[in-house]
Amino acid sequence: MAIDDFGTGFSSLGRLRELPVDYLKIDQSFVTDALVESQNATIVESVVSLAHRLGRQVIAEGVEDEATLAYLDRLTADYAQGFFIGRPVPPDKIVARIQAEAASLVTGKQAVALETSGGQGS
């Protein structure tokens, strides 16, 4: 179970005691500007530390560039999500993408990234 958009809306520290939560998803409003807004960086760093100390894993939303991904790696965030890592993929393309990536692991060849043209999905 994950608490989505942690730090905003109805997510609160009290939920960490009440729910059998495995993941905290740090809201993109904190992650996206963490490298230029010191208060956002403090929040991101604190959530990563808190989550790990409570035995939870962290998913950082809103990773839009390599510098932010490297920053999160230094903080030992467990997972990252955002356009830098991959754009949304329409549901009918997901199986093909997984098969291509699995084949690249077996053959040692680079998987071909799918071109996405709008579409819905994630």
N, C-alpha and C positions, 0 to 999 in steps of 0.2 A: 504494500500500500504506500502511496506517495501523497504528500501534501503539496499540491500544485501552487505556484505563485506565492511561495512562502515569503512572509514579510509584508504582504498586502492583504487587503480585504478581510475576510473572516479567518485567515490562518493566524494562529497565535501560539505562544509558548505553551499555553494550557493544553492545546491539542497534543503536544508531545507526550504529556502524561496520560491523556485519556484514550488515545488511539494506538493500535498496534502498527505504528508507522515504520516503514523500512527506508524510505527516501524522503529527503526534503528537496524540492525543486525551487532553487533561488530565482525569484522573479527577474525577468530580463531588464526591468527598469533599474535594477541595481547593477547587474552584470555589464550591460552594454556600455555604461559610462564609468566603470570602476577605475579605469586607467587615467581618467581626467578629473574625476570628482572624488576627493579624499573621503568624504562621508560615505559614498557608495562603496568604496574600497573597504572601509572599516566594517560596513555591514556584511559584505561578501566574506571577508576574512573571519568575522565573528560567527557567521552562520556555518561556514565550513568547519571551524573549530568546535562549535557547539554540537553539530551533528555527529562528528566523529567521536567526541567524548561521550555522547549518548549511544554510541553503537549504530548510528544511522549512516547511510550513504547520501552523497550530495549529487544532484543534477543541476548544472548551471545553465539557465536558459539565456538566449540572446547573444550567443557567441558569433560575432560578425567579422572577426579578423584574427590573423595568426597571433598578434600580440596578446589579445585577450585569452586565447587558448593557452599560450605559454604561461601567462600569469596564473590561470586556473590550475595548470599543471604544477607550478611551483607551490601553490596552496594545497596541493593533493586533493583537489576536487575529483570525485570518482567518475563522473560523466559530464559531458557537455553537449548542448544542442543549440543549433543556430544555422544561419545561412552559410557561414564559413565552412561548416562541416558538410552540409547538404541541404539543398532546396527541397521543399515538399514534393513528393512524388505521387502521381495519381495511383489509386489502388491497383489498377490493372498492370502497372509497370513494376510493382514491388517484387513479384515473384521472379521476373526476368532479371532484376537487379541482384537479388539474392543469389540466383543461379550463376550469374556472371562472376560475382565476387567469390563464390564457392569454387568455381572452376579455376579462377586465377590462383587460389590457394593450392589447389591440386597440381596445376601445371606450372606454377611459378611465374605465370604471365600476369601483366597488369590488367586489371578489369577495366572495361570500357565504361566510362560514366554515361549514364542515360541523359539524353537531352530532354528537358521538360519544357512544355509549352503551355504554361498556365496550369490548367487542370486543377483538380482538387485532390486532396489527400495529404498525408503527412508521414 
